[in-house]
């Protein structure tokens, strides 16, 4: 396959975009934990697909960024829930 033909192949990054869309629902109070876990799952799945066949699957750095953001936001959400429900701290 020539280099020009290889550049024209569209790489499949569907799972990375699904993870990104799920990450945008960080503002939903209780369902965001489930959505963050799903976002982590889809970004890891995209990374595994990229490692298995990098010519067909793309969005490696996009998946890494989504994975890091999902983990950070999941941690912060869990911390806020812990502070609010365990220590009864008011956020307003």
ROSE-4610 file (N, C-alpha, C; in Angstrom, 1 decimal, always signed):
// ROSE-4610
residu = [X/X/X/X/X/X/X/X/X/X/X/X/X/X/X/X/X/X/X/X/X/X/X/X/X/X/X/X/X/X/X/X/X/X/X/X/X/X/X/X/X/X/X/X/X/X/X/X/X/X/X/X/X/X/X/X/X/X/X/X/X/X/X/X/X/X/X/X/X/X/X/X/X/X/X/X/X/X/X/X/X/X/X/X/X/X/X/X/X/X/X/X/X/X/X/X/X/X/X/X/X/X/X/X/X/X/X/X/X/X/X/X/X/X/X/X/X/X/X/X/X/X/X/X/X/X/X/X/X/X/X/X/X/X/X/X/X/X/X/X/X/X/X/X/X/X/X/X/X/X/X/X/X/X/X/X/X/X/X/X/X/X/X/X/X/X/X/X/X/X/X/X/X/X/X/X/X/X/X/X/X/X/X/X/X/X/X/X/X/X/X/X/X/X/X/X/X/X/X/X/X/X/X/X/X/X/X/X/X/X/X/X/X/X/X/X/X/X/X/X/X/X/X/X/X/X/X/X/X/X/X/X/X/X/X/X/X/X/X/X/X/X/X/X/X/X/X/X/X/X/X/X/X/X/X/X/X/X/X/X/X/X/X/X/X/X/X/X/X/X/X/X/X/X/X/X]
num = [1/1/1/2/2/2/3/3/3/4/4/4/5/5/5/6/6/6/7/7/7/8/8/8/9/9/9/10/10/10/11/11/11/12/12/12/13/13/13/14/14/14/15/15/15/16/16/16/17/17/17/18/18/18/19/19/19/20/20/20/21/21/21/22/22/22/23/23/23/24/24/24/25/25/25/26/26/26/27/27/27/28/28/28/29/29/29/30/30/30/31/31/31/32/32/32/33/33/33/34/34/34/35/35/35/36/36/36/37/37/37/38/38/38/39/39/39/40/40/40/41/41/41/42/42/42/43/43/43/44/44/44/45/45/45/46/46/46/47/47/47/48/48/48/49/49/49/50/50/50/51/51/51/52/52/52/53/53/53/54/54/54/55/55/55/56/56/56/57/57/57/58/58/58/59/59/59/60/60/60/61/61/61/62/62/62/63/63/63/64/64/64/65/65/65/66/66/66/67/67/67/68/68/68/69/69/69/70/70/70/71/71/71/72/72/72/73/73/73/74/74/74/75/75/75/76/76/76/77/77/77/78/78/78/79/79/79/80/80/80/81/81/81/82/82/82/83/83/83/84/84/84/85/85/85/86/86/86/87/87/87/88/88/88/89/89/89/90/90/90/91/91/91/92/92/92]
x = [+0.8/+0.0/+0.9/+0.6/+1.4/+1.1/+2.0/+1.8/+0.6/+0.3/-0.9/-2.2/-2.2/-3.4/-3.5/-2.4/-2.5/-3.0/-2.7/-3.1/-4.6/-5.2/-6.6/-7.5/-6.9/-7.7/-8.2/-9.5/-10.1/-10.0/-9.4/-9.2/-10.4/-10.8/-12.0/-11.7/-12.3/-12.1/-13.5/-14.4/-15.7/-15.8/-15.1/-15.1/-14.5/-13.5/-13.0/-14.0/-14.7/-15.8/-16.9/-17.3/-18.3/-17.9/-16.6/-16.1/-16.1/-15.7/-15.7/-17.1/-18.1/-19.5/-20.0/-19.6/-20.0/-19.3/-18.1/-17.3/-18.0/-18.7/-19.3/-20.5/-21.0/-22.1/-21.5/-20.4/-19.8/-20.7/-21.7/-22.5/-23.7/-24.0/-25.2/-24.8/-25.6/-25.1/-24.9/-25.8/-25.6/-25.3/-25.7/-25.4/-24.0/-23.3/-22.0/-21.0/-21.2/-20.3/-20.4/-21.6/-21.8/-21.2/-21.4/-21.0/-19.4/-18.8/-17.4/-16.8/-17.4/-16.9/-17.1/-18.2/-18.4/-17.4/-17.1/-16.1/-14.7/-14.4/-13.1/-13.1/-14.2/-14.3/-14.1/-14.8/-14.6/-13.3/-12.7/-11.3/-10.3/-10.4/-9.5/-9.7/-11.0/-11.3/-10.7/-10.7/-10.1/-8.6/-8.0/-6.6/-6.2/-6.9/-6.6/-6.8/-7.8/-8.0/-6.8/-6.4/-5.3/-4.0/-3.8/-2.6/-2.6/-3.8/-3.9/-3.7/-4.2/-4.1/-4.1/-2.9/-2.8/-3.1/-3.0/-3.3/-4.8/-5.6/-7.0/-7.7/-7.2/-7.8/-6.9/-7.5/-6.7/-7.1/-6.8/-7.2/-6.5/-5.2/-4.4/-4.3/-3.9/-3.7/-5.0/-6.0/-7.3/-7.9/-7.7/-8.1/-7.4/-6.1/-5.3/-5.8/-6.1/-6.6/-7.9/-8.8/-10.1/-10.0/-9.1/-8.9/-8.4/-7.5/-7.0/-8.0/-8.8/-9.8/-10.9/-11.3/-12.3/-11.9/-10.6/-10.2/-10.1/-9.7/-9.6/-11.0/-11.9/-13.3/-14.0/-13.7/-14.3/-13.8/-12.5/-11.9/-12.5/-12.6/-13.2/-14.7/-15.4/-16.8/-17.0/-16.2/-16.2/-15.8/-14.8/-14.3/-15.4/-16.1/-17.2/-18.4/-18.7/-19.8/-19.4/-18.1/-17.7/-17.8/-17.3/-17.3/-18.8/-19.6/-21.0/-21.8/-21.7/-22.5/-21.9/-20.6/-20.0/-19.8/-19.3/-19.0/-20.1/-21.1/-22.2/-21.8/-20.9/-20.4/-21.3/-21.7/-22.6/-21.7/-22.1/-21.4/-21.9/-22.9/-23.5/-23.4]
y = [-1.2/+0.0/+1.2/+2.2/+3.4/+4.3/+5.2/+6.2/+7.0/+7.5/+8.3/+7.5/+6.2/+5.4/+5.2/+5.1/+4.9/+6.1/+7.3/+8.5/+8.7/+8.2/+8.3/+7.4/+6.4/+5.5/+6.3/+6.3/+6.9/+6.0/+6.5/+5.7/+5.8/+4.6/+4.5/+4.9/+6.0/+6.5/+6.7/+5.8/+5.9/+5.9/+5.0/+4.8/+6.0/+6.7/+7.9/+9.0/+9.1/+10.2/+9.9/+8.6/+8.2/+8.6/+8.3/+8.6/+10.1/+10.9/+12.3/+12.9/+12.4/+12.9/+12.5/+11.3/+11.0/+11.9/+12.3/+13.2/+14.6/+15.0/+16.3/+16.4/+15.3/+15.3/+15.3/+16.1/+16.1/+16.9/+17.7/+18.5/+17.8/+16.6/+15.9/+15.3/+15.6/+15.3/+13.8/+12.9/+11.5/+10.6/+10.9/+10.0/+10.2/+11.3/+11.5/+10.4/+9.8/+8.7/+7.6/+7.2/+6.1/+6.5/+7.8/+8.2/+8.3/+8.7/+8.7/+7.3/+6.3/+4.9/+4.4/+4.8/+4.4/+5.1/+6.3/+7.1/+6.4/+6.0/+5.3/+4.0/+3.3/+2.0/+2.2/+3.2/+3.4/+3.9/+4.7/+5.2/+4.1/+3.2/+2.1/+1.1/+1.0/+0.1/+0.7/+2.0/+2.6/+2.5/+2.6/+2.4/+1.0/+0.0/-1.4/-1.7/-1.1/-1.3/-0.6/+0.5/+1.2/+0.4/-0.2/-1.0/-2.3/-2.8/-4.0/-3.7/-2.6/-2.3/-0.8/-0.2/+1.3/+1.9/+1.0/+1.5/+1.7/+0.9/+1.0/+1.9/+1.9/+2.7/+3.9/+5.0/+6.2/+6.8/+8.0/+8.8/+8.3/+8.0/+7.5/+8.6/+9.8/+10.9/+11.4/+11.4/+11.9/+10.9/+9.6/+8.7/+8.8/+9.1/+9.3/+10.5/+11.6/+12.8/+12.6/+11.9/+11.6/+10.7/+9.7/+8.8/+9.6/+10.5/+11.3/+12.2/+12.9/+13.8/+13.0/+11.9/+11.1/+10.6/+10.2/+9.8/+10.9/+12.1/+13.3/+13.7/+13.7/+14.2/+13.1/+11.8/+10.8/+10.9/+11.2/+11.4/+12.6/+13.7/+14.9/+14.8/+14.1/+13.8/+13.0/+11.9/+11.0/+11.8/+12.7/+13.5/+14.5/+15.1/+16.0/+15.3/+14.1/+13.3/+12.9/+12.5/+12.1/+13.3/+14.4/+15.6/+16.0/+16.0/+16.4/+15.5/+14.2/+13.2/+12.7/+12.7/+12.1/+13.2/+14.4/+15.5/+16.5/+16.4/+17.3/+18.7/+18.9/+20.2/+20.8/+22.0/+22.7/+23.3/+23.2/+23.7/+25.1/+25.6/+26.9/+27.9]
z = [+0.0/+0.0/+0.0/-0.8/-0.9/+0.2/+0.4/+1.6/+1.4/+0.2/-0.1/+0.2/-0.1/+0.2/+1.7/+2.4/+3.8/+4.5/+4.0/+4.6/+4.4/+3.3/+3.0/+3.9/+4.5/+5.3/+6.6/+6.8/+7.9/+9.1/+10.2/+11.4/+12.2/+12.8/+13.6/+15.1/+15.5/+16.9/+17.6/+17.3/+17.8/+19.3/+19.9/+21.4/+22.1/+21.5/+22.1/+22.1/+21.0/+21.0/+21.9/+22.1/+23.0/+24.5/+24.8/+26.1/+26.3/+25.3/+25.4/+25.6/+24.9/+25.1/+26.5/+27.0/+28.4/+29.4/+29.1/+30.0/+30.1/+29.1/+29.1/+30.1/+30.6/+31.6/+33.0/+33.2/+34.6/+35.5/+35.1/+35.9/+36.5/+36.0/+36.5/+37.8/+38.9/+40.2/+40.5/+40.3/+40.7/+39.6/+38.4/+37.3/+36.7/+37.2/+36.7/+37.1/+38.2/+38.6/+37.6/+37.3/+36.3/+35.0/+34.6/+33.3/+33.2/+34.3/+34.4/+34.3/+34.9/+34.8/+33.4/+32.8/+31.4/+30.5/+30.7/+30.0/+30.1/+31.3/+31.5/+30.8/+30.8/+30.1/+28.6/+28.0/+26.5/+26.1/+26.9/+26.6/+26.7/+27.7/+27.8/+26.6/+26.2/+25.1/+23.8/+23.6/+22.4/+22.5/+23.6/+23.8/+23.4/+23.9/+23.5/+22.1/+21.4/+20.0/+19.2/+19.7/+19.1/+19.2/+20.4/+20.5/+19.7/+19.4/+18.6/+17.1/+16.6/+15.2/+15.1/+15.2/+15.1/+13.8/+12.7/+11.4/+11.2/+11.9/+11.7/+12.7/+14.0/+15.0/+15.4/+15.7/+16.0/+17.4/+17.5/+18.7/+20.0/+19.9/+21.0/+22.1/+21.7/+22.7/+23.2/+22.3/+22.7/+23.8/+23.6/+24.6/+25.9/+25.8/+27.1/+27.8/+27.1/+27.7/+28.4/+27.7/+28.3/+29.5/+29.4/+30.6/+31.8/+31.6/+32.7/+33.3/+32.4/+32.9/+33.6/+33.1/+33.7/+35.1/+35.3/+36.6/+37.6/+37.1/+38.0/+38.4/+37.5/+37.8/+38.7/+38.4/+39.3/+40.7/+40.9/+42.2/+42.9/+42.2/+42.8/+43.1/+42.3/+42.6/+43.9/+43.9/+45.1/+46.4/+46.2/+47.4/+47.8/+46.9/+47.2/+47.9/+47.3/+48.0/+49.4/+49.6/+50.9/+51.9/+51.4/+52.3/+52.7/+51.7/+51.9/+52.7/+52.5/+53.2/+54.5/+54.6/+55.8/+56.8/+56.4/+57.3/+57.3/+56.5/+56.4/+56.1/+55.2/+54.8/+53.8/+54.0/+53.0/+51.9/+50.7/+49.6/+49.1/+49.7/+49.3/+50.4]
